[in-house]
Amino acid sequence: MVSASPDVKVSEPKISKLAIFIISFLVKPYMLMLFGPAKIKLQDEQILFDIFQRALSKKSRCLIAFRHPDGREPQLFSWFFFFRVKALAALCKIRFAKRPHAAFVYGYEVARWGGWIARVVMPKIGAIPIHHTKLDSKGMARIYETIVNGEYPLALAPEGQVSYSTDTVPRLETGTIKIGFQSAVMLKEKFENCPLEILPLSIHFRYGNPGKEAMEKLLRKIEKTCGFDKKKSVEYSFNDRIKKCGNYILTVNEERYNIKTNESISFEERVDKVVNKALETAERMLGIKSAGEFFQRLYKVRHVCWDMIFLPDVKKLDDTARIKRGVMDLNAGEAWHIARHQELADFGWYFRKPFPPEDAALHIKIEFIQNLWDFANRTMGGAISGRINIPPRKVIIKPAPAIDLSARLLHFNEDKRNAVNEAVADLEKAYVKCIEEVNKSEN
């Protein structure tokens, strides 16, 4: 039973040498738990080494704009920067002014659902919390202070949240570029010749036979969850099996939201109808007007629900009158149930994709099966915590050439909107090129 709780408080972000020392002993088993015995491969390493050399010696300031397709990227990049980049650079006879690190930006909601580990560890490694939808002058001030005067680059995900897709870029928010341009303005005022650079950083997963076996096991789990006979699954092709499961889960959602099944339209169009209906249902239950762009609406619902569960204005819930406390608990429980619609809408927006063909690459098939399970999981009221990720055989990290926003300041001062849109487009092009080059090198 969900009960109202005092809001989560996190300490001021500040890197703790003691915390880093303790983490150094725990990081290997933790990474093994997240990624199994996967090999981490860095492509175009000179780009990454050069950006850290400039940033750590204060010759430039850097925003590391990393792809976020899986959910585990911040942990991997944080480990990789601090524990691997220095050693890899040394093999190329490259030294840095100090040990590489980055200050990661995360949403405040992570501290709420991430448990005590997130609340304790993240501030100790310099991670900076920020609200997605609320005016957060304190959080933004921390971000700009870190970029302009901090010791390390700032790392954030331009996708805004997990995108569930490695080979496509479903969407990029403009926030990263806007922060970059504003930082470039501040740097020009304070340091005449210190540019603001954005480093596009892409990540890719590849799997071997163990991944293929795990995929089959997860597909059988999905079939069992759908109530399909395990023995009969061998009679169908991979493509037929995923279509059968996908259509069944989708039909259950259509029935739930009173949407008439229309088999004349595509799977992804049908999912889109469910997504919109789920978000509208959450808004209606909260009494929120359906206005604005999809993700603005989604983030608003998410934060309203969290604020009903974690009450910012109640310091001592135990001292509250029992009847009033009971109502607070009921409101928290209702918010949790309303958030199930939001979780489905959130994931479903990214799941509006056609089924992969029978001859698709293994990593595409595995990603789809992971997402198919997540579709079932969200349908049953789950969240990202219930996602099942298959351990990869190899993790490929690929940087693209840095984008110098300081060199674009004249254009930004003349036409801010177009300058931001062009920079976002260039960032997307960099990611797409990384995807193409990785796929070419791995095929």
C-alpha positions, 0 to 999 in steps of 0.5 A, a space after each residue: 500500500 502506497 502511503 504519503 511520505 515526507 519529500 526526499 531531500 538530497 545533499 548539496 552536490 559535492 565530490 567526496 574523495 571518501 565516496 569515490 574511494 569506497 565506490 572504487 571497491 564496489 564498482 566492479 561487482 556493480 558493473 558486472 550486475 548491470 552489464 555482465 562480462 561485457 567488453 567495453 570498446 571505445 571507438 574514435 578515442 582521440 576525440 574523447 581524449 582531446 575533449 577531456 584534455 581541453 576541458 580539464 586544463 581549462 582551455 574549454 568548457 564541455 557539455 557531454 551530450 550522451 545518448 540514453 537508449 537503455 537506462 544504464 548509461 549514466 552508471 556506465 559513463 560515470 564509471 568509464 570516465 573515472 576509472 577507464 579513460 585515464 588508463 586508455 589515454 596513457 596507452 596513447 601517451 596522453 596525460 590529463 591535468 587531472 583525473 577525468 570525471 563528469 558531473 551528471 544531471 539527473 531529474 529530481 524524481 530519480 532520488 524519489 524512486 531510486 532509493 537511498 543509494 541514489 539519494 546518498 551516492 549521487 550528490 557525493 559524485 557531484 551529480 546535479 538534480 533538476 526539475 523537468 517541469 518546475 521553475 528550478 532556479 537553484 538547480 539551473 544555477 548549479 548547472 551554470 556554475 559547474 559549466 563556467 567554474 567547475 573542475 569537470 565537464 557536465 554530462 546530460 542526456 539531450 533525449 531527456 529520458 530513456 529512449 529505448 532505441 539505440 539505432 534511431 533517435 526518437 527525439 531530442 529536447 532543446 534544453 541541452 543546446 539552450 544551456 550550452 548557448 547560455 553558458 557560451 554567453 557567460 564564458 565570453 563575458 568572463 573568459 574571452 577565449 574559452 569556448 563552450 563545446 558539446 561532445 555528442 556521445 553515442 552508445 551501442 550494445 552487441 550480443 552473442 549466442 548467450 544474448 540470443 538464448 536470453 532473448 528466447 527465454 524472455 520471449 517465452 516469458 512474454 508468451 507465458 504472460 500472454 497465456 500462450 501455450 509454450 509447446 505451440 510456440 515452436 510451430 511459429 517463426 520469430 516474427 509470427 511469435 512477436 506479432 502474436 504477443 504484441 497484438 495481444 498486449 495491444 488489444 488488452 490495452 484497447 479494451 481497457 481504454 474502450 478503443 475499437 480495434 482497427 486492424 486496417 491500420 498499422 501496429 504503431 498507429 494503434 499503439 499511438 491511440 493507446 498512448 494518447 488515451 492513457 495520458 488523457 485518462 491520467 490528466 482527467 483523473 488529476 483534473 488537469 487540462 490537456 494542453 501543450 506538447 505531449 512531453 510537457 503534459 507527460 512530465 506534468 502528470 508525473 510530477 503532480 503524482 510524485 508530489 501527491 506521494 512525497 509531500 513537500 509541505 508536510 514536515 512531520 506526518 506522524 504528528 498530523 491528525 489521524 483522519 487528515 493523514 488517512 486522506 493524505 495516504 488515500 491521495 498518495 495511493 490514488 496518485 500511484 494508480 494514476 501514474 500507471 497510466 502515465 507510465 504506459 503513455 511514457 513508454 508507449 510513445 517510444 514503442 510506436 514502431 513496426 515489428 522487426 523483420 525476420 532477418 533483422 540484426 540480433 541487437 535489433 531483435 533483442 531490443 524489441 523483445 526487451 521493449 515488448 516485455 516492457 509493454 507487457 510490464 507497463 500494461 500490468 502497472 509496472 515501471 522501468 524498474 520492472 524492465 528486463 535488460 539482456 546482458 550484452 557481449 560488447 558495449 561500444 562507446 563512440 564520440 563524434 566531433 565536438 560542436 563549438 557553440 561559442 563559434 555560433 554566438 553571433 548567429 545565436 544573438 541574431 536569431 536565438 530560435 534558429 540557432 538553437 534548432 540548427 544546433 539540435 539538428 547538427 547534434 542529431 546528425 552526429 548521433 545518426 552518423 555514429 549509429 551508421 558507422 558503428 553498424 558498418 564496423 560491426 557488420 
